[in-house]
Amino acid sequence: GEKMFHVKQEKRALASANLIYEGLCQCMEQKEFAQISIQDVQTASTVSRSTFYRHFDSLTDVLYWRCNQLFQQMFSDFQLSTADDPYHFTHHLLQYWTTHTQILEQLLQIQRADLFYRCHMDNLPLFQQTATPSTLPAQYQDYFMALRTGILLGVLTTWLKNGKQESVEELLNILKLCTQFIQESELII
């Protein structure tokens, strides 16, 4: 899909974008997202109008950018362990997103969980090498990635809705149980 922001990966641009995001966070604590103007965010972030528009077209784009930054951070944090753990990648995803919940909570607050999904799908080519079973035919890999992203989003949103009670290990066990059930059941959905 088309990029929803124009932030260059350079120090000054990233600093401005971060200020804008922090300003938006402040505004979101004070009023409904629909009531927040770009002017409000400018005031809260001390960033000029032209700087805002150099990086973003809308306030939603700011949240998408933040999600994207976090996703790329998660990717650079991810190291394939030498441990023979088939769940290493899933564990990393859950560990990362259960400790970086703010963006997903914000996207859920404005009923745009689709942006979390889209962000993952846009960035998943980064993971193709590490996260796709080599036995899967190439033409089905996008289905696999969509399934993985949908499951991750479903697990995280349910965990948030239930008050973040389960640990990462418990979430992983829930995933294993549900996956096993799907394999043994005729009814996937």
Salt bridges, closest charged atoms under 4 A:
ASP40 OD2 - LYS31 NZ 2.88
ASP57 OD1 - HIS6 NE2 2.94
GLU105 OE2 - LYS164 NZ 3.24
ASP114 OD1 - ARG112 NE 2.92
ASP122 OD2 - ARG118 NE 3.50
GLU169 OE2 - HIS91 NE2 2.78
